[in-house]
């Protein structure tokens, strides 16, 4: 019996507000449909997990998969399910790059479990179960990744407040480029917290990032990509001061700016992962893409126009 695909989720990009969102400041995040993840389930003799870096019994999974493993085990236990299942995750979302691969897995697996066992549920139920995995993976997740992946809509997000769906209709293109280096989100979040608790200047950087997110929202609403690019540059300078950029990200940002980007910054946890750049037209976007591919990077382009 073949696995039936029960859930499909997409990746996400934080446009602005990473790290500061942990401290109650606003952030803007958007779904990215250039990469996706599918979860399928079938009956098995033993609980089994298959993904791109593991294929074996659920109880034998590596530390990297502890979040998903715990989610599946607790779900089966909570609903008193005795049936053994094979869970298969097919994904082309790069792992540990700030594109929401773990959130896509967590949301995808939670949704697939509800669907497979035909248990009544809503988005809050999926969120609750997905967060079991996310808390193990990230320690203190802001919640932004899960919200974007779950709703598949751009959002304006403040931790602890009701999310605002935030449709983006901007005359611009977003270039997403992978450094090829795994981001270290948990470590970066922890280090930023130490800085914020040690010196008021770092707390002020976090607050400044929050103001930039508020300004970015207004610029997007008024279709002002050039000024949004300036905001992105300012945000990256603050993230640099918070020690979450690295040489590879800075090189890629420099290349993007020299090839006509309106602005560029890291996205996600930083210290590896991905960067994003804003271009006013597809010609410049392709020029930036070509220049980054010449140094061996995986690059995608996403239109920011007419999000439904």
Secondary structure, 3 states (H helix, E strand, C coil): CCCEEEEEEEEEEEEECCCHHHHCCCEEEEEEEEEEEEEEEEECCCCEEEECCEEEEHHHCCHHHHHHHHHHHHHHHHCCCCCCEEEEEEECCCCCCCCCHHHHHHHHHHHHHHHHCCCCCCHHHHHHHHHHHHHHHHCCCCCHHHHHHHHCCCEEECCCCCCEECCCCCCCEEEEEECCCCCCHHHHHHHHHHHHHHCHHHHHHHHHHHHHHHHHHHHHHCCCHHHHHHHHHHHHHHHHHCCCCCHHHHHHHHHHHHCCCCEEEEECCCCCCEEEEEECCHHHHHHHHHHHHCCCCEEEEEECCCCC
